[in-house]
Amino acid sequence: MTLYKLIDHTADLGMEVTGRTKRELFTKAALSLMDIVVERKGTPSGLQEKALTVEGAGPADLLINFLREILYLVNGEALIIGTCEITKCGNKTLDARLWLEPYNKKKHVMKTEIKAVTYHGLAVEKTKSGWKARVIFDV
């Protein structure tokens, strides 16, 4: 007697981001994650500033940890990023200033529920023209 059948199921979503500098790469990654998750109606308002420091074993781990913090702000605290400024971006430490607004169902439409930022297929590399990253999300 068969209890179940394994089926193919795609539960991942990936993105590639480029930037002239590592700071630009991380900024664009944060804003891209927001664009994937939420659709905004109108301009951000009532923004509150938040400082964020993230550590990682290297640039790829740093990016994962940064995006995980952002995902927590969305899922755990119902905050949407309006603007992101990377103030320090080393190989193992990142400091950012985020301007956040509370989620408001009249102004924000959730487009994609991302459960996790994964290490699967992760790549962060320096290129001739700057930096490039590839990140896969569990949806």
C-alpha positions in Angstrom: 0.0 0.0 0.0 1.4 3.4 -1.0 0.9 6.1 1.5 2.3 9.0 -0.6 3.8 10.0 -3.9 6.7 12.3 -4.3 6.0 15.1 -6.7 8.2 17.8 -8.3 7.6 21.1 -6.7 9.5 24.3 -7.3 9.6 26.3 -4.1 12.5 28.6 -4.8 12.9 32.0 -6.4 16.3 33.4 -7.3 17.6 36.9 -8.1 20.8 38.2 -9.6 22.0 41.7 -8.6 25.0 43.8 -9.8 26.6 46.9 -8.5 29.6 49.0 -9.3 30.7 48.8 -5.7 30.0 46.3 -2.9 27.9 49.0 -1.1 25.8 49.4 -4.2 25.4 45.6 -4.6 24.1 45.3 -1.0 21.8 48.3 -1.4 20.3 47.0 -4.6 20.0 43.5 -3.0 18.0 44.9 -0.1 15.7 47.0 -2.3 15.3 44.1 -4.8 14.1 41.9 -1.9 11.6 44.5 -1.0 10.4 44.8 -4.6 9.9 41.0 -4.7 8.0 40.9 -1.5 5.8 44.0 -1.5 4.1 46.3 -4.0 3.8 49.9 -2.8 0.9 52.3 -3.5 2.1 55.8 -3.3 5.3 57.1 -1.7 6.8 56.0 1.6 5.6 58.0 4.6 6.1 58.0 8.4 9.6 56.6 8.0 11.6 55.6 11.1 15.4 55.2 10.9 17.1 52.0 12.1 20.8 51.3 12.3 21.7 47.7 11.4 25.1 45.9 11.9 25.6 42.5 10.3 28.5 40.1 10.4 29.5 37.2 8.2 32.4 34.9 7.4 32.9 36.6 4.0 31.0 38.7 1.4 28.5 35.9 0.5 27.7 35.0 4.2 27.4 38.8 4.9 24.9 39.2 2.1 22.8 36.2 3.4 22.8 37.6 6.9 21.9 41.1 5.7 19.0 39.8 3.7 17.8 37.6 6.5 17.7 40.6 8.8 15.7 42.5 6.2 13.3 39.5 5.8 12.9 39.5 9.6 11.9 43.1 9.6 9.2 42.4 7.0 7.9 39.1 8.4 8.6 39.6 12.1 8.1 43.3 12.7 5.8 44.2 9.7 8.2 46.9 8.6 8.8 47.9 4.9 12.1 49.4 3.8 11.7 52.7 2.1 15.4 53.5 1.7 18.6 51.8 2.5 22.1 53.3 2.9 25.1 51.1 3.4 27.5 53.2 5.6 30.2 50.5 6.0 30.8 47.4 3.8 33.8 45.3 4.6 34.4 41.6 3.9 33.0 40.5 7.3 31.0 43.5 8.6 28.3 45.7 7.2 26.6 48.7 8.7 23.5 50.1 7.2 20.9 52.7 7.9 17.4 51.7 7.0 14.3 54.0 6.8 11.3 51.9 7.5 7.6 52.3 7.5 5.0 50.2 9.2 3.1 47.7 6.9 -0.3 49.2 5.9 -2.6 47.1 3.9 -4.0 50.2 2.3 -0.6 51.2 1.0 1.2 47.8 0.6 0.2 44.6 -1.2 2.2 41.5 -0.3 3.3 39.9 -3.6 5.5 37.0 -2.7 5.9 35.3 0.7 9.6 34.5 1.2 10.2 32.0 3.9 14.0 32.1 3.9 17.2 33.3 2.3 19.2 30.2 1.4 22.8 29.3 0.8 21.7 27.2 -2.2 23.3 28.5 -5.4 24.7 31.5 -3.5 27.4 33.5 -5.2 29.0 36.9 -4.5 31.9 37.8 -6.7 34.0 40.7 -7.9 33.8 41.2 -11.7 35.5 43.5 -14.2 32.7 46.0 -13.9 32.0 45.8 -10.2 30.2 43.1 -8.1 27.6 40.4 -8.9 25.5 38.3 -6.6 23.1 35.4 -7.0 20.7 34.5 -4.2 18.0 31.9 -3.9 14.9 32.4 -1.7 12.7 29.7 -0.3 9.1 30.7 -1.1 
